[in-house]
Amino acid sequence: MNESVQLNVKKYKQAGIGFFILNLIYLGVAMAFLPPMGFGGSAYLSIGIYILLMAWLGWLIFGGRRRLTLIFALIYAARFFISVWQLAMDEAFLAVPYILPCLALTFYLLGRAVWDWR
């Protein structure tokens, strides 16, 4: 296997693992800022489904799905810039300053794999 192709496979693997871990951190930070509420069975089911979905999507990215990774890179870039705009307009959710690094790092990992950044 060519060295550049092998390096790109490593980037997709890093992007897949990073996508999953950073989404778990994102979930934890967002939930820390939610107002207190009674967690019933449906809330735990929703959280479990979210974690399984992120694991599955991370696995697909890990496998080198370029089109999926490109779509997520664009989505995370948009999420980052919209969050920065809302923060500048003072309309953002309280957790946004803590979530922005997760969004930026996720975009970087996905973009690094798709556009072969060094």
TORKOL-4160 file (C-alpha; in steps of 0.2 Angstrom, whole numbers, padded with zeros to 4 digits, m for minus):
118
<pt num="1" X="0000" Y="0000" Z="0000"/>
<pt num="2" X="0006" Y="0017" Z="m0004"/>
<pt num="3" X="0012" Y="0027" Z="0011"/>
<pt num="4" X="0000" Y="0042" Z="0007"/>
<pt num="5" X="m0014" Y="0030" Z="0006"/>
<pt num="6" X="m0009" Y="0022" Z="0022"/>
<pt num="7" X="m0008" Y="0038" Z="0030"/>
<pt num="8" X="m0025" Y="0043" Z="0024"/>
<pt num="9" X="m0032" Y="0027" Z="0031"/>
<pt num="10" X="m0024" Y="0032" Z="0048"/>
<pt num="11" X="m0033" Y="0049" Z="0047"/>
<pt num="12" X="m0050" Y="0041" Z="0044"/>
<pt num="13" X="m0047" Y="0029" Z="0059"/>
<pt num="14" X="m0042" Y="0044" Z="0070"/>
<pt num="15" X="m0057" Y="0054" Z="0064"/>
<pt num="16" X="m0069" Y="0040" Z="0068"/>
<pt num="17" X="m0063" Y="0037" Z="0085"/>
<pt num="18" X="m0062" Y="0056" Z="0088"/>
<pt num="19" X="m0079" Y="0058" Z="0081"/>
<pt num="20" X="m0086" Y="0046" Z="0094"/>
<pt num="21" X="m0076" Y="0052" Z="0109"/>
<pt num="22" X="m0080" Y="0070" Z="0106"/>
<pt num="23" X="m0098" Y="0067" Z="0104"/>
<pt num="24" X="m0098" Y="0058" Z="0121"/>
<pt num="25" X="m0090" Y="0074" Z="0128"/>
<pt num="26" X="m0102" Y="0085" Z="0119"/>
<pt num="27" X="m0117" Y="0075" Z="0126"/>
<pt num="28" X="m0109" Y="0076" Z="0144"/>
<pt num="29" X="m0106" Y="0094" Z="0143"/>
<pt num="30" X="m0123" Y="0098" Z="0136"/>
<pt num="31" X="m0132" Y="0088" Z="0149"/>
<pt num="32" X="m0122" Y="0096" Z="0163"/>
<pt num="33" X="m0130" Y="0113" Z="0158"/>
<pt num="34" X="m0148" Y="0106" Z="0156"/>
<pt num="35" X="m0160" Y="0111" Z="0170"/>
<pt num="36" X="m0164" Y="0098" Z="0183"/>
<pt num="37" X="m0177" Y="0086" Z="0178"/>
<pt num="38" X="m0183" Y="0069" Z="0182"/>
<pt num="39" X="m0175" Y="0056" Z="0171"/>
<pt num="40" X="m0188" Y="0043" Z="0166"/>
<pt num="41" X="m0185" Y="0027" Z="0156"/>
<pt num="42" X="m0188" Y="0037" Z="0139"/>
<pt num="43" X="m0173" Y="0049" Z="0143"/>
<pt num="44" X="m0161" Y="0035" Z="0146"/>
<pt num="45" X="m0167" Y="0026" Z="0131"/>
<pt num="46" X="m0164" Y="0042" Z="0120"/>
<pt num="47" X="m0147" Y="0044" Z="0127"/>
<pt num="48" X="m0143" Y="0026" Z="0124"/>
<pt num="49" X="m0149" Y="0027" Z="0106"/>
<pt num="50" X="m0139" Y="0043" Z="0103"/>
<pt num="51" X="m0123" Y="0034" Z="0110"/>
<pt num="52" X="m0126" Y="0019" Z="0098"/>
<pt num="53" X="m0130" Y="0031" Z="0083"/>
<pt num="54" X="m0113" Y="0040" Z="0086"/>
<pt num="55" X="m0104" Y="0024" Z="0089"/>
<pt num="56" X="m0111" Y="0017" Z="0072"/>
<pt num="57" X="m0107" Y="0033" Z="0063"/>
<pt num="58" X="m0090" Y="0034" Z="0071"/>
<pt num="59" X="m0087" Y="0016" Z="0065"/>
<pt num="60" X="m0092" Y="0021" Z="0047"/>
<pt num="61" X="m0080" Y="0035" Z="0047"/>
<pt num="62" X="m0067" Y="0024" Z="0054"/>
<pt num="63" X="m0070" Y="0012" Z="0039"/>
<pt num="64" X="m0065" Y="0026" Z="0027"/>
<pt num="65" X="m0082" Y="0032" Z="0021"/>
<pt num="66" X="m0076" Y="0048" Z="0012"/>
<pt num="67" X="m0093" Y="0055" Z="0007"/>
<pt num="68" X="m0101" Y="0052" Z="0024"/>
<pt num="69" X="m0085" Y="0060" Z="0032"/>
<pt num="70" X="m0086" Y="0075" Z="0020"/>
<pt num="71" X="m0105" Y="0078" Z="0024"/>
<pt num="72" X="m0101" Y="0078" Z="0043"/>
<pt num="73" X="m0086" Y="0089" Z="0040"/>
<pt num="74" X="m0097" Y="0102" Z="0032"/>
<pt num="75" X="m0111" Y="0100" Z="0045"/>
<pt num="76" X="m0098" Y="0102" Z="0059"/>
<pt num="77" X="m0091" Y="0118" Z="0051"/>
<pt num="78" X="m0108" Y="0125" Z="0050"/>
<pt num="79" X="m0112" Y="0121" Z="0068"/>
<pt num="80" X="m0096" Y="0129" Z="0073"/>
<pt num="81" X="m0099" Y="0145" Z="0064"/>
<pt num="82" X="m0117" Y="0146" Z="0069"/>
<pt num="83" X="m0112" Y="0144" Z="0087"/>
<pt num="84" X="m0099" Y="0157" Z="0086"/>
<pt num="85" X="m0112" Y="0169" Z="0078"/>
<pt num="86" X="m0125" Y="0165" Z="0092"/>
<pt num="87" X="m0112" Y="0168" Z="0105"/>
<pt num="88" X="m0107" Y="0184" Z="0097"/>
<pt num="89" X="m0125" Y="0190" Z="0097"/>
<pt num="90" X="m0127" Y="0184" Z="0115"/>
<pt num="91" X="m0141" Y="0172" Z="0110"/>
<pt num="92" X="m0132" Y="0156" Z="0114"/>
<pt num="93" X="m0136" Y="0142" Z="0126"/>
<pt num="94" X="m0125" Y="0142" Z="0142"/>
<pt num="95" X="m0115" Y="0127" Z="0136"/>
<pt num="96" X="m0109" Y="0134" Z="0120"/>
<pt num="97" X="m0092" Y="0141" Z="0126"/>
<pt num="98" X="m0088" Y="0124" Z="0133"/>
<pt num="99" X="m0095" Y="0115" Z="0117"/>
<pt num="100" X="m0086" Y="0125" Z="0104"/>
<pt num="101" X="m0069" Y="0116" Z="0107"/>
<pt num="102" X="m0078" Y="0099" Z="0104"/>
<pt num="103" X="m0085" Y="0106" Z="0088"/>
<pt num="104" X="m0069" Y="0113" Z="0081"/>
<pt num="105" X="m0059" Y="0098" Z="0085"/>
<pt num="106" X="m0072" Y="0086" Z="0077"/>
<pt num="107" X="m0072" Y="0097" Z="0062"/>
<pt num="108" X="m0053" Y="0097" Z="0061"/>
<pt num="109" X="m0052" Y="0078" Z="0063"/>
<pt num="110" X="m0065" Y="0075" Z="0049"/>
<pt num="111" X="m0058" Y="0089" Z="0038"/>
<pt num="112" X="m0040" Y="0081" Z="0040"/>
<pt num="113" X="m0046" Y="0065" Z="0034"/>
<pt num="114" X="m0057" Y="0071" Z="0019"/>
<pt num="115" X="m0045" Y="0085" Z="0013"/>
<pt num="116" X="m0029" Y="0076" Z="0018"/>
<pt num="117" X="m0023" Y="0090" Z="0029"/>
<pt num="118" X="m0006" Y="0088" Z="0037"/>
